[in-house]
Amino acid sequence: MFSLKYLLPFALDRAHVTRQVTASLVVMKSDQFFSSVLPLEAQGEVKTLAFTGTVLVIGCLSSSLGEWVRQKEEYLLAFLKREVPAVHVSRVRIQILHTFFPTETSSMIQ
């Protein structure tokens, strides 16, 4: 009998979802990094939007936070290299947004 830990990588490869699972893990770890280093007031104002190829896309609700993220880029890349060593993140792209994508909760409030 094989363990789930042994069978899971083969199942992911057969379903052709390994890349998506890896991208999701990188996004999750990036958000984890920001939640650990951002001040409490700014917790919801920086989010990882996507990981495509080797570029990580970070959304910020203000240009000052975007500059702060740019200053922390080296620390973020080192953190991701440590947490997800099999993935290469070459650079971070920052997008300044007016709002993040609407969620069910925010649409119910309006």
N, C-alpha and C positions, 0 to 999 in steps of 0.2 A: 504494500500500500504506500503510495506517495503522499507526502504532506502537501498542504495547500501552498505553503511557501515555495515549494519546488514546482508546482504545477502552474501557479499564477503567471509567471513570465511567459510561458508557452501559450497560455490562453490569450494573453494580451497581444502577443505577436500574431496569433491566428485571427484575431478579431480586427487587426490593424488599428489598434487604438493606443499603442505604446506612446506615440508622439503626443497625442492629446493628454494622456495621463501625465506624462513628463512635464508638459507645458503647464498643466493645472498645478502640479507640485511646485514648480518654480514660482508661479503667481502666489500660491499660498505662503510659501516661505518668504517671499518679498514682502507681502502684507504683514507677516509675523515680525519681520525686521522693523518695519515702520511703526508698528504698534509698540515695539519695545523701546524705540529711541525718540519718538515724537512726544512732545508735551501733551498732557491730557486734553487741553483745550483744542488741539489740532488733530486729534485722533481720527476724526471722520473726514478730514480734508485732503488726505493723500491716499490714493488707491492704485494698486497695480491693475492696469487695464488689459494687458496682453503680453504674451511672449511668442514672438514669431521669428523663426530662424535662430538668430543669436542676439536679437534685440529685445530688450525689456521696455515696455511702454508704461510710464507712470503718469497718472492724471493728478493734477493739483488744482485746488480751487482758487489759488492766488499766485501771482508771480513771485512774491517773496518766499512762499513755500517751495515753488519750483527752483528757486536759487538755492534754498536750503538743501533740497534733494540733490541738486548738482554737486554741492559741497560734500555730501555724504556718499557720492557714487562709488568711490573706492572702497569704502567700508561695506556697502551693500554688495558689491561684486565679490569681495573677500568672504562675506557671510554666505553668499550663495555657493561659492566654490567649496566652502567647508561643509555646508548642509546638503548640497546636491552635486557631489564631485563628478558625476558622469555627464553633466550638462555644462556646455560652454556658453557663457553670456558675455558677448563682446562689448556691448555698450548699453547705455540707458538713454531712452528718448523721453523727454518730458513734454506733456501737453497741458496747457493751461485751459481749464474748462470753467464754464459758468455754473454748471451743476453736474452731478454724476447722473448716470442713467436712472430714470424713475423706477422706483420699486413699487410693489403692491401697497405697502404701508403708506408711502408718500402720496400715492394717487388717491388713497382713501381719505387722507387728511384734507385735501383740497376740496 
